[in-house]
Amino acid sequence: MIELVEGDASDIAAIMPVMEDAFDPAFGEAWTSAQCLSALAMPGCRLLLAKQDNQICGFSMSRWVLDTEELLMIGVARRRQRQNIGGQLLAKTIDHARREGRSQLFLEVREGNSAQEFYRQVGFLPIGRRKNYYKGPDGFRPDAITMSFAL
Ligand SMILES: CC(C)(COP(=O)(O)OP(=O)(O)OC[C@H]1O[C@@H](n2cnc3c(N)ncnc32)[C@H](O)[C@@H]1OP(=O)(O)O)[C@@H](O)C(=O)NCCC(=O)NCCS
């Protein structure tokens, strides 16, 4: 049974193994703990943890800016992917944003990251592109696709 709970700065060390496991290191998408801590220090930033047997198996971070909730980061430990853990984190983020009266959930994702399919099946639509946003291997600079989900 997955439990979803709000986290804070004291949980960042515990999410790092999931962060490092979930993201392909080739593309520089994962954040360092310092980046997570500075994001969490911003007003309106929220950390959500997915736990099983008190062990963190997934997490998401989102931030409120004006009428928009921005999904900054979502990750699920590799061996726990495709078990609806990401889906539950995203559903709770959508529910929270709706209750707080936001009009959209926004995110950016690397072109070629299969997470795009995860977002698409929830109802996110691509709305833009940020050229050469990520640092891939051998100087390859993949674009970011921006996506929005109307709340
Ligand atoms: C993206 C991510 C969070 C999804 O979490 P998850 O727990 O595996 O997702 P779910 O099990 O809830 O998936 C729900 C549905 O989304 C779609 N989906 C999820 N991952 C997918 C993938 N890799 N390829 C295609 N479709 C996918 C499927 O339709 C899936 O339903 P199904 O398993 O019944 O076919 C997870 O794959 C992850 O941590 N990826 C690495 C980190 C990352 O890239 N994060 C996003 C960028 S910030």
The ligand as a Gaussian input file, in Angstrom:
#p B3LYP/6-31G(d) Opt

LIG

0 1
 C        7.804000       9.345000     -15.357000
 C        7.634000       8.499000     -14.085000
 C        7.592000       9.403000     -12.869000
 C        6.311000       7.724000     -14.209000
 O        6.097000       7.045000     -12.982000
 P        5.442000       5.584000     -12.944000
 O        5.113000       5.273000     -11.540000
 O        6.319000       4.634000     -13.662000
 O        4.130000       5.831000     -13.822000
 P        2.736000       5.044000     -13.733000
 O        2.948000       3.612000     -13.385000
 O        1.813000       5.814000     -12.880000
 O        2.285000       5.143000     -15.274000
 C        0.965000       5.476000     -15.646000
 C        0.863000       5.360000     -17.132000
 O        1.720000       6.329000     -17.773000
 C        2.265000       5.765000     -18.976000
 N        3.703000       5.582000     -18.801000
 C        4.422000       5.648000     -17.641000
 N        5.734000       5.461000     -17.897000
 C        5.842000       5.267000     -19.228000
 C        6.930000       5.012000     -20.092000
 N        8.195000       4.916000     -19.651000
 N        6.686000       4.852000     -21.417000
 C        5.436000       4.949000     -21.925000
 N        4.346000       5.190000     -21.128000
 C        4.545000       5.344000     -19.822000
 C        1.566000       4.423000     -19.159000
 O        0.367000       4.652000     -19.883000
 C        1.272000       4.030000     -17.720000
 O        0.201000       3.124000     -17.598000
 P        0.502000       1.523000     -17.816000
 O        1.717000       1.180000     -16.993000
 O       -0.761000       0.895000     -17.306000
 O        0.737000       1.335000     -19.287000
 C        8.783000       7.453000     -13.970000
 O        8.858000       6.731000     -15.175000
 C       10.132000       8.053000     -13.671000
 O       10.510000       8.226000     -12.516000
 N       10.916000       8.345000     -14.738000
 C       12.293000       8.865000     -14.567000
 C       12.305000      10.279000     -14.068000
 C       11.685000      11.225000     -15.070000
 O       12.012000      11.227000     -16.256000
 N       10.753000      12.073000     -14.588000
 C       10.020000      13.010000     -15.433000
 C       10.754000      14.218000     -15.818000
 S       10.762000      15.449000     -14.524000

